Amino acid sequence: MNIGQDKTILITGSSRGIGYHLSKRFLEMGFRVVGISRSDTKLAEGRFRQIKADLGNAAEVERLRDQIAGYPICGLINNAGIHGPIGPFETNDITEWVSAFQVNLFSAAALSQICIPSLKENRGFVIFLSGGGSAFPKPNFSAYGVSKTAVVRLSEVLASELSPDVLVYCVAPGPNRTQLLENAIRGGEIIAEEEILDFNYVERLCVFLAQNRDPRYSGKFIHVKDQYETWGDRQLSGDGYTLRRIKL
C-alpha cells in the first residue's frame, strides 16, 4: 500500500519501541519518515532520515527548526517520552521532575509549533502519545503522569486552534514491550503478561488517524483498544473521550 508517496511524517523517539515500529510501518506505506532520537535508528531505507537530538535539551530542540526546514511535513507523531523520577512525590528530585516535562511536554509543544506552517499547508495531522497516569492517577509516577496529562490537554487545545486545517489527536498506547515498561516494572508497577499489547495496536490506530478526514475525531483521547473505527455520533459528539470534570 503506497498511500504516502511524496508525504513526510516526523516521528520522535524513532530508535526503539513504539517510535521504531511506527517509523517502519509508515515507511512500508510509502511515506518519507524523519526520525528524531538520541541513538541510532536501525532502518536501512532510502526514505528514512535520522536526526540525532536530545529532546531533553531545549537548545537542541530549537536547532531542529533549521534541520527540518523545507520538509513537506504532513504528519507529526510526538512519541518520545521518559518516566522521570519513580517513587513517592515527596522524595522525588524536582530537577528530574522538570526534566521529564521537558521531554514529554515542552519538546512536543515546541516541535508542534515548528511544524504548524507545513502541517497547515499540507492539511496534515499531529498525534501525541499519552501514557500511564494521564487517564487516572498513578502513585509513584507523578512526573510521567502529570506531564502526559498536560499532553492530552495540549492536544485538545491545538485541535481547536488549528481546525479545520490540521487534525490533532492523543493516543493512549496501553502497555507495550518497551524500555519504559521494563523501567516501570522495576519501579514496582505490576503488569500481567496478558495485558501487554502487541505494537500492531498502536500502529493500526496511528495509521487510521493519519488517513482520517472526519474532523470530529480531532481533539479526542483514544485508547488503542477503543472501537474507534465504528464510532458514530454518540462517541464523536460532546465531551466523550476528552479530559473533563464530571458533573454529578
Backbone torsions as a table, in degrees:
resi	resn	phi	psi	omega
1	MET	NA	116.0	-173.8
2	ASN	-115.2	58.1	-177.1
3	ILE	-83.0	-11.3	-173.5
4	GLY	-99.2	13.9	-176.4
5	GLN	-55.8	131.9	178.7
6	ASP	66.3	15.3	177.7
7	LYS	-114.5	141.9	-176.6
8	THR	-118.4	131.8	176.0
9	ILE	-117.3	134.6	176.6
10	LEU	-101.4	127.0	-177.1
11	ILE	-128.4	125.3	177.6
12	THR	-91.7	154.8	-178.3
13	GLY	66.6	40.6	-170.8
14	SER	-83.4	-3.8	-172.8
15	SER	-81.9	-17.2	-178.3
16	ARG	-161.8	173.6	174.0
17	GLY	58.7	-140.6	-176.7
18	ILE	-60.4	-43.4	-178.5
19	GLY	-61.1	-39.3	177.8
20	TYR	-64.8	-47.6	-177.8
21	HIS	-66.0	-37.1	176.8
22	LEU	-67.2	-40.6	178.4
23	SER	-59.5	-47.1	-179.5
24	LYS	-61.9	-42.7	-177.8
25	ARG	-64.9	-45.1	-178.5
26	PHE	-71.0	-30.3	173.7
27	LEU	-64.0	-42.2	178.2
28	GLU	-61.3	-26.9	-179.8
29	MET	-86.6	0.5	175.9
30	GLY	98.5	1.0	178.1
31	PHE	-74.8	154.9	161.6
32	ARG	-85.7	140.2	-178.6
33	VAL	-125.3	129.2	169.8
34	VAL	-105.1	114.8	-178.3
35	GLY	-103.2	133.2	178.7
36	ILE	-113.7	124.1	179.9
37	SER	-160.7	164.1	177.9
38	ARG	-79.0	-30.9	-177.1
39	SER	-114.9	168.8	-176.8
40	ASP	-64.6	141.9	174.1
41	THR	-101.8	124.8	-175.3
42	LYS	-86.7	67.7	177.1
43	LEU	-124.6	107.4	179.8
44	ALA	-91.9	81.8	-174.4
45	GLU	-144.5	129.4	-176.2
46	GLY	-63.0	-23.4	-178.7
47	ARG	-92.2	8.1	178.0
48	PHE	-108.0	130.8	173.3
49	ARG	-123.0	131.4	178.1
50	GLN	-101.8	135.8	171.6
51	ILE	-119.7	119.2	178.6
52	LYS	-83.0	125.7	178.5
53	ALA	-158.5	146.6	175.7
54	ASP	-97.7	107.2	-177.6
55	LEU	-70.5	-7.9	174.0
56	GLY	-81.2	-3.9	-179.2
57	ASN	-113.3	110.1	-175.7
58	ALA	-59.5	-34.9	179.9
59	ALA	-66.5	-38.9	177.9
60	GLU	-67.7	-36.4	176.9
61	VAL	-62.5	-42.4	179.8
62	GLU	-64.5	-35.1	179.1
63	ARG	-66.0	-20.9	177.8
64	LEU	-63.0	-22.5	-179.9
65	ARG	-54.9	-45.7	179.7
66	ASP	-77.1	-32.5	-175.9
67	GLN	-71.0	-27.7	-179.8
68	ILE	-105.9	1.9	178.2
69	ALA	-61.3	138.3	178.7
70	GLY	94.6	-17.1	176.4
71	TYR	-75.9	133.1	176.6
72	PRO	-79.9	77.1	-172.6
73	ILE	-75.6	121.4	177.7
74	CYS	-105.5	-10.6	-179.9
75	GLY	-154.3	142.4	176.2
76	LEU	-128.0	124.7	176.5
77	ILE	-115.8	106.4	179.4
78	ASN	-85.2	90.5	-173.4
79	ASN	-103.5	-31.2	-172.7
80	ALA	-58.2	141.0	178.5
81	GLY	-163.9	155.1	175.6
82	ILE	-134.7	158.4	179.6
83	HIS	-74.6	-35.9	-166.1
84	GLY	74.5	-163.7	-177.3
85	PRO	-66.4	136.7	177.1
86	ILE	-108.9	130.4	-178.1
87	GLY	136.1	177.9	-178.3
88	PRO	-56.6	137.4	-179.3
89	PHE	-55.9	-35.0	-177.9
90	GLU	-55.2	-32.0	-176.8
91	THR	-106.8	2.6	-179.5
92	ASN	-65.6	143.3	169.8
93	ASP	-75.6	113.7	-173.4
94	ILE	-65.7	-25.8	176.6
95	THR	-65.8	-41.9	176.1
96	GLU	-66.9	-33.6	177.7
97	TRP	-60.8	-49.0	179.7
98	VAL	-63.5	-38.1	179.3
99	SER	-61.9	-35.4	177.3
100	ALA	-63.7	-37.7	177.4
101	PHE	-65.8	-36.3	178.9
102	GLN	-60.1	-46.7	-179.1
103	VAL	-73.0	-50.3	-170.4
104	ASN	-76.3	-34.4	-173.9
105	LEU	-115.6	-57.2	-170.7
106	PHE	-67.6	-38.8	178.8
107	SER	-67.8	-37.8	178.0
108	ALA	-65.7	-40.0	177.7
109	ALA	-64.4	-44.6	-178.7
110	ALA	-64.1	-44.9	179.0
111	LEU	-63.4	-39.2	178.0
112	SER	-60.7	-44.7	179.9
113	GLN	-62.6	-42.7	179.2
114	ILE	-60.6	-39.1	-174.1
115	CYS	-85.7	-12.9	-172.8
116	ILE	-54.7	-46.3	-179.3
117	PRO	-56.7	-44.8	179.6
118	SER	-68.6	-39.2	179.3
119	LEU	-63.5	-39.4	177.3
120	LYS	-64.3	-45.3	-178.2
121	GLU	-61.5	-35.9	-176.8
122	ASN	-99.5	7.9	-177.9
123	ARG	46.7	58.0	-172.4
124	GLY	-96.7	-155.8	-174.7
125	PHE	-144.5	157.6	171.0
126	VAL	-126.7	132.7	174.2
127	ILE	-120.5	123.8	172.9
128	PHE	-100.9	140.7	173.1
129	LEU	-97.4	123.6	176.6
130	SER	-87.8	-155.7	-179.3
131	GLY	-173.5	178.6	-178.2
132	GLY	-55.8	129.7	-179.8
133	GLY	99.3	-7.2	178.7
134	SER	-85.3	-19.4	177.4
135	ALA	-102.7	-17.5	180.0
136	PHE	-158.2	154.8	-178.2
137	PRO	-69.9	132.2	178.8
138	LYS	-120.8	106.1	-179.9
139	PRO	-56.7	144.5	175.8
140	ASN	77.8	0.5	176.5
141	PHE	-128.5	44.3	-171.6
142	SER	-64.6	-43.9	-178.0
143	ALA	-61.7	-45.0	-179.9
144	TYR	-66.2	-50.3	-176.4
145	GLY	-63.7	-43.7	-177.2
146	VAL	-70.5	-41.7	178.9
147	SER	-66.5	-37.5	179.5
148	LYS	-73.8	-29.0	173.6
149	THR	-65.5	-39.8	176.4
150	ALA	-62.1	-33.9	177.4
151	VAL	-63.0	-40.2	178.2
152	VAL	-61.0	-45.8	179.8
153	ARG	-65.8	-38.9	177.7
154	LEU	-59.7	-40.8	179.4
155	SER	-62.8	-37.0	178.2
156	GLU	-67.6	-42.4	179.7
157	VAL	-63.2	-46.4	-178.9
158	LEU	-67.6	-33.4	177.0
159	ALA	-59.4	-39.3	179.2
160	SER	-73.5	-44.6	-176.2
161	GLU	-68.9	-36.0	-172.6
162	LEU	-95.3	-3.5	177.6
163	SER	-64.6	140.2	2.0
164	PRO	-97.4	5.2	-171.1
165	ASP	-73.3	-37.5	-176.4
166	VAL	-127.7	130.2	177.3
167	LEU	-96.1	137.6	-172.7
168	VAL	-128.7	134.3	-176.4
169	TYR	-135.6	160.8	170.5
170	CYS	-126.6	130.3	-175.1
171	VAL	-113.0	129.8	171.4
172	ALA	-96.7	109.4	-171.9
173	PRO	-82.0	-9.7	-174.3
174	GLY	70.2	179.3	179.8
175	PRO	-74.0	119.9	176.0
176	ASN	-116.1	158.5	-177.1
177	ARG	-78.4	81.1	-176.4
178	THR	-124.6	172.7	175.6
179	GLN	-62.2	-36.7	177.8
180	LEU	-59.6	-42.9	-179.8
181	LEU	-65.0	-43.4	178.6
182	GLU	-59.4	-42.6	178.7
183	ASN	-64.2	-39.3	-180.0
184	ALA	-64.1	-41.9	179.2
185	ILE	-65.2	-41.3	176.2
186	ARG	-64.3	-27.5	179.5
187	GLY	-83.8	1.9	174.7
188	GLY	111.8	-5.9	179.0
189	GLU	-72.2	139.8	-179.3
190	ILE	-105.8	115.2	178.7
191	ILE	-124.3	118.8	177.2
192	ALA	-69.8	146.6	-177.6
193	GLU	-55.4	-38.9	-177.4
194	GLU	-72.2	-12.2	178.5
195	GLU	-85.8	-15.3	-178.9
196	ILE	-74.7	128.1	-173.3
197	LEU	-97.1	145.9	173.3
198	ASP	-68.5	150.1	179.4
199	PHE	-62.2	-17.8	179.5
200	ASN	-58.6	-30.5	-178.5
201	TYR	-62.9	-50.9	-178.0
202	VAL	-71.9	-33.0	176.1
203	GLU	-60.9	-47.7	-176.0
204	ARG	-61.8	-43.2	-179.4
205	LEU	-66.8	-44.1	-178.4
206	CYS	-65.6	-37.1	175.9
207	VAL	-64.6	-42.3	178.1
208	PHE	-58.9	-45.9	-178.3
209	LEU	-69.5	-35.3	178.8
210	ALA	-62.8	-28.6	-178.5
211	GLN	-98.8	-8.9	-175.7
212	ASN	-70.4	139.8	173.7
213	ARG	-124.6	7.9	176.8
214	ASP	-82.7	110.8	-174.3
215	PRO	-65.1	-14.1	-178.7
216	ARG	-70.4	-19.3	175.8
217	TYR	-75.1	-23.8	-176.2
218	SER	-64.9	133.0	-177.7
219	GLY	90.8	-1.4	-179.1
220	LYS	-87.2	149.5	177.8
221	PHE	-105.8	103.6	-166.2
222	ILE	-115.6	126.8	174.7
223	HIS	-85.8	146.5	-176.1
224	VAL	-62.5	-20.2	179.9
225	LYS	-98.3	3.1	172.9
226	ASP	-66.8	155.9	178.2
227	GLN	-88.4	53.5	-171.1
228	TYR	-63.7	-28.4	-177.3
229	GLU	-68.0	-21.2	-178.4
230	THR	-110.8	11.1	180.0
231	TRP	-60.9	141.7	176.1
232	GLY	-123.8	-155.8	-175.6
233	ASP	-58.2	-37.8	-176.0
234	ARG	-62.7	-42.3	-178.5
235	GLN	-81.3	-30.2	-171.5
236	LEU	-94.2	-12.4	178.9
237	SER	-101.3	157.9	176.8
238	GLY	72.8	-154.1	-171.9
239	ASP	-96.7	10.4	178.4
240	GLY	-61.9	143.0	177.8
241	TYR	61.1	40.0	176.8
242	THR	-138.1	173.4	173.6
243	LEU	-88.3	109.7	-179.1
244	ARG	-144.1	153.9	172.7
245	ARG	-79.6	131.0	-179.8
246	ILE	-87.3	125.6	177.5
247	LYS	-92.9	126.9	-178.7
248	LEU	-105.0	NA	NA
